[in-house]
Structures are given as structure tokens and as C-alpha cells.
Amino acid sequence: MTRLMCKSKIHRARITKIDLHYEGSIGIDKALLKAANIYPGEIVQVVNVDNGSRFETYAIEEAAGSGVIGLYGAAAHLGKVGEIVIILSNCLVNDKDAKKLKLITVKVDNKNHIKSVK
């Protein structure tokens, strides 16, 4: 059996940028992508803690250390600057590997700089 598992998350990041007329996606600081093992172009799920929206899009790399979390295109309708989001990435694994999978959790401060990686 193959299972869809959560492999990593960026926990409680703040939206810093909204651009309705940009190519659709979510922009994420390169340092956060690296810490969470998320590649540019990878499909991610975004959960808005403030308004309850949940959507899927793909990651775009923003400058390392910038703290940028940007909602672009149609996703820009699903959040406001300052709102808190959780960004989840998934993987498909067999049962044996699923039991060994360790979720990576990247916690950030209020400027989206890494506080901890577990």
C-alpha cells in the first residue's frame, strides 16, 4: 500500500505580500524552503489560520533571509498581509517507509525567520 504522508510544514508563518496579478502560487523565503525540504515548483497545501481557507498551489523561491511569504494570483484572494498560515508538503511512501517518516516542522518568528527545525 502507498500512503500520502505529510513530510514537512512551515508552522505559523505570516503573509507578507499579496499580488493578484502575479503568476499564481506562493512565494516562500529560500531558507524556509531548504529547512522544510520543499523544492521550487513543489505542490504545497496552505492553511490560513485566520480565515480558515485551505488551498493547494506550488512553491516559488523568494530571496533567502527575506522572510517573504507571498500569495500570488488567485491565491491572493485567500489571505491578507499579516495573517498566519501553515504550509504543508506531502510525499507518497510505502507502508514500511511511512512508519519511519519523521515530520519536519519549521517554526518561525513574527518576521518569518527560523526559530527551530524539528
QUIBEL-V589698 format. One record per residue. N is the residue number from 1. SS is DSSP state (alpha for helix, beta for strand, coil for the rest). OMEGA is omega in whole degrees, -180 to 180 (none if undefined). D_CENTER is the distance of its C-alpha to the mean C-alpha in Angstrom with 2 decimals. Layout:
((N,SS,OMEGA,D_CENTER) (N,SS,OMEGA,D_CENTER))
This chain:
((1,coil,175,26.86) (2,beta,-179,23.30) (3,beta,172,20.45) (4,beta,-175,16.84) (5,beta,173,15.08) (6,beta,-179,11.74) (7,beta,-180,11.51) (8,beta,175,8.69) (9,beta,170,6.31) (10,beta,-167,5.34) (11,beta,172,8.08) (12,beta,173,9.52) (13,beta,179,8.29) (14,beta,175,10.71) (15,coil,-178,10.74) (16,coil,-171,13.21) (17,beta,176,14.10) (18,beta,177,15.05) (19,beta,-177,16.99) (20,coil,-173,18.38) (21,coil,175,20.41) (22,coil,174,17.92) (23,coil,-175,16.91) (24,coil,177,14.37) (25,beta,172,10.67) (26,beta,176,7.75) (27,beta,-177,8.72) (28,beta,176,6.97) (29,beta,-178,9.71) (30,alpha,180,11.15) (31,alpha,178,11.88) (32,alpha,177,8.41) (33,alpha,-179,7.80) (34,alpha,-178,11.24) (35,alpha,-178,11.05) (36,alpha,-179,8.36) (37,coil,176,10.38) (38,coil,-180,8.11) (39,coil,170,10.58) (40,coil,-178,10.92) (41,coil,180,11.74) (42,coil,177,9.97) (43,beta,178,9.29) (44,beta,174,6.11) (45,beta,-179,6.82) (46,beta,180,6.09) (47,beta,179,8.75) (48,beta,-177,10.70) (49,coil,-175,12.81) (50,coil,-177,15.46) (51,coil,176,16.40) (52,coil,179,15.34) (53,coil,-180,13.87) (54,beta,-179,11.64) (55,beta,179,10.89) (56,beta,176,9.91) (57,beta,178,9.50) (58,beta,-176,9.05) (59,beta,171,7.39) (60,beta,-179,10.05) (61,beta,172,10.97) (62,beta,-177,12.18) (63,coil,179,14.96) (64,coil,179,14.65) (65,coil,-178,15.36) (66,coil,-176,14.95) (67,coil,-176,12.34) (68,coil,165,11.26) (69,beta,-175,8.42) (70,beta,175,10.30) (71,beta,-173,10.77) (72,beta,179,13.32) (73,alpha,-178,16.06) (74,alpha,179,16.34) (75,alpha,180,12.86) (76,alpha,177,14.51) (77,alpha,-170,16.72) (78,alpha,178,14.16) (79,coil,179,13.56) (80,coil,176,15.57) (81,coil,180,15.36) (82,coil,179,15.28) (83,coil,-176,13.61) (84,beta,178,11.18) (85,beta,170,7.87) (86,beta,-178,6.15) (87,beta,-175,2.80) (88,beta,172,5.29) (89,beta,-174,6.98) (90,beta,173,10.72) (91,beta,175,14.02) (92,beta,-180,17.61) (93,beta,176,20.10) (94,beta,-177,23.72) (95,alpha,-177,25.01) (96,alpha,-179,26.25) (97,alpha,179,23.00) (98,alpha,-179,21.01) (99,alpha,-178,23.25) (100,alpha,-175,22.43) (101,coil,177,18.64) (102,coil,178,17.13) (103,coil,173,13.69) (104,beta,177,11.91) (105,beta,178,10.73) (106,beta,177,9.72) (107,beta,-176,11.32) (108,beta,175,11.67) (109,coil,-176,14.71) (110,coil,175,15.31) (111,coil,179,14.89) (112,coil,172,11.44) (113,coil,-173,13.46) (114,beta,172,13.17) (115,beta,-180,15.54) (116,beta,174,15.31) (117,beta,-180,13.98) (118,coil,none,15.51))
